[in-house]
Amino acid sequence: MNRRRLLGFASALVLTPAAVRAQTFPDRPIRFVVPYAPGGSTDTSARIVSERLSALLGQSVIVENKPGGGTIIGTEIVAKAKPDGHTILLTPAAMIANAAFGVAVPYDIDKDLIPVMSFVDLPMLLAASNNAPFKSVAELIAWSKAEPGRTVAYASAGVGALTHLWGEYVKARTGMPLEHVGYKGSAEALRDVIAGHVPLFSDVLVPTATAIRAGQLRGLAVAMAQRSELLPDVPTVAEAGLPGMEGSVPFGISVPGGTPAPVVARLNAVFNEALADPATRRKLLDLGFVPVGGPPQNYATILTTEIAKWRKVIKDSKIPPPQ
């Protein structure tokens, strides 16, 4: 056997284990870990796509809810799981906020998790109580600056949530005297804004879009480049006079560090195929999610960009880390 053929044969032997894993993957059911409680919209999005994934992979994709610790518990489970592709994570946007704040977590997001794909985005929006003295962003800006010393309270799902950071981003960019009121979740904040206890709300489309459609709130702007199908009458941030202030809560798909590249590529391919399925896509859009997809590098870039963006907002606005 000549040297060239010998080297080729040796290379084939080196590549065989990874190639075999990709060809036989998956050989048992897949755990799809969702670091949220069951029943919410994020949990539902995972269950919607898992149905299609099961058909594409020929193996059951079982959603496991592992809430707690601000999504840290579920994330840690996947970060420390066997890196064979049979345990995957619906990667929470809270991981971005934690990294931006420098919160200590029991895993390294750069080493212990590998991006598979950008899954879905949940766009942010600005809404107002029906008894608020403004009906548009332009009126809000004018009213907020009309009297020296006036402040405008705005609610969010909690201190350190991306919706809180986006509210501070809008405050810094517009110069409005906004004052944050953090709640223990979006539902609690929504109730108080509907009741008129807080005039302004920085939140995401779900479930606030439902309240706007029901006439319980006024939609001032959606933080998207195009209008939302759920709220076609609510202007985008650019149309409302807040250009460049688009924002969303991004969710991804990740696997444990060390997962073979061919397995990551296989998962990326089937997730993209699932998101391209018209029925699956329609269900996600009806929930308020924007399906994204793309190669793993796209999601890696999103993570890097978003962490840097919110880290700057935190520093500039002197926001203390959540307790």
Secondary structure, 3 states (H helix, E strand, C coil): CCHHHHHHHHHHHHHHHHHHHHHHCCCCCEEEEECCCCCCHHHHHHHHHHHHHHHHHCCCEEEEECCCHHHHHHHHHHHCCCCCCCEEEEECCHHHHHHHHCCCCCCCCCCCEEEEEEEEEEEEEEEEECCCCCCCHHHHHHHHCCCCCCCEEEEECCCCCHHHHHHHHHHHHHCCCEEEEECCCHHHHHHHHHCCCCCEEEEEHHHHHHHHHCCCEEEEEECCCCCCCCCCCCCECCCCCCCCCCCEEEEEEEEECCCCHHHHHHHHHHHHHHHHCHHHHHHHHHHCCEECCCCHHHHHHHHHHHHHHHHHHHHHHCCCCCC
